[in-house]
Each structure stands twice: as structure tokens, then as C-alpha cells.
Amino acid sequence: MVTGENGYEEAAAKLPFMTEQVRQEFKPDQVVELSPMVRRITAANPSMMTGPGTNTFIIGNDRLTVIDPGPALVEHTEAIVDYCDGRLEQILLTHTHPDHSPGAALLQQITGASVKASPVQLTRIYDETFTLNQPLEDGDRLDLDEYSIEVVHTPGHVANHLCFLLKGCHWLFAGDMVMDGSTVVIAPPDGHMGEYLNSLHRLVDMPIEAIAPAHGRIMDSPASYLQSLIEHRLRREQKVIDSLVNVGAATIDELLPSVYDDVPVVLHSVAAMSLEAHLIKLADDQRVNRSDDRASWSLKD
Ligand SMILES: [Zn+2]
């Protein structure tokens, strides 16, 4: 558990996207009413990976649901507890990355609300404090009197990723399936590009009116936005293939500059993870070979 007040100004000052307008819109630990049924409290953890900070959403008016309590920051958890004021029933987690779920244990300790998430364990980067009271599966429905939430399993960013569809208004609480203004990192082995694309295709076909991502603003026109994400990934995949045509066998470090020539070099270490995910997908699709020492990749004949 840490306090975030001092670190916030320092972190925000270093981030080019934290303009005055963004800072006003995502003031940490303030309750923002997005609709009569949905509130947002953003945590004080802005970064290149988390945008203006992790959005915690609070659903309902009488019996409340919290989605993604965020990191275990005292001020953030206090803001959630104050708003809920004894009405919190359940804490839902989109996945167990450290910027999404560690606040759950603290929030549960204070409120007694039950923690519900996918039971799938991640292997590389994850919240080690994570425990759950109720495992969730695709298609589960959480019915409260005032509203109902459908669970949608969306593996890809990580294997235990869930989205939550609020029935009635059809808002999708999308965790890290999509991010406002940047591309989601797909880091193997927990992340999988083929599954991520399948999950995007599935969401395109669902009746979604708006997407509430864990980082950034609410997105209207979900279907066209999701479709543009699919096309973006397929364009990147084509660049991987084109680069392999040019160089023959190559390592990820050798492929990075050409495949991500449109991405600032400072982000290439992160892009390397998504590049590996693209290559694994192409190998799954029988279009690419991985060398026996697993270091280099080449096109299949
Ligand atoms: Zn994540």
C-alpha cells in the first residue's frame, strides 16, 4: 500500500499527453458522473502505460459494483469507500495487472464486498495480492435489482481478461482491451495476438453503445473503432511479413526498426513484446518458422 500524492505531480509533469485539459478531466480521486448509472474515479497513477491513470468505475445507485479498483493507493481507495458509503456489494476485475487489481484487497477489507474475476492465473506480470471470492466465466450474468452485467471473456491482452457489458445502456467496461489514444501491449506468454484479434472481432458483433476503457475517455461509435483496431493490427502484421521478405531470417531486435518505423524509438522495448506476439500468431497460422534456438524467425516457403 502506498500513498500517491507526491508522486502524482512528478509523474504527470513528465508526460506530454498530460495537458491542462487532460489534468482537469482526470483529476485523481474525484468522482465524475458519466451517466445516471455510472461514475468514474481515476487513480493517481499516470504513466506512458496507464495514460492519465487507471479508471475505476462505479455502477448503480442503491447496490453498487466497482470495476477495477486500481492500484492499492490509500487516497484512491478512500475516495471509492467515501462514495460507496456502505452500498458496495461487489468488486469486479477486468484482469490482474498491477494497475488494475491490487486495490481490491484493501477495498474488500474495508467494505466486505466480494471480489469477482477470472480464475486464470497469469505467469509474467501480475498482482501477487490477488485472491477472489467468486470466479467469473464468459456468459455469466450478475443481476442486481437496478441493473444487470454480462461477463465477456476477452483473452488477448492477457489470458484472464474480462469485459463487462452493462445491460440496458449497453456500455462495455473494456479494461485494457482498448485504450484511448494508444495501442494495447500484447506481451506473450500471457498475451496472445490471435486471441486478441478474435476478441476484437467478437466485440464488433456485440450490441455495444459505448466503450469505457480503463485508461482514457469514453468512446462512442464502438463498432467502427474496434474495426479500426483490427485493421491496425493486420497492417502491422503485414509489415512483419514485408520485413521478413526483405531480410530473410531475423531476430526481434533486427525486425523492430523496420516493423515499427512509425513508432518513437523510446517505445521500441515495449513494441518488442507485441512484435513477438505477432510472430507467434504468424507461426500459429503456419506462415512463419521459428529457428531451433528460438532466436530468429523466417517466412515459410
Ligand atoms: Zn493490463
Boltz pocket constraint, residues with backbone or C-beta under 6 A from the ligand:
constraints:
  - pocket:
      binder: B
      contacts: [[A, 95], [A, 97], [A, 157], [A, 176]]
      max_distance: 6.0
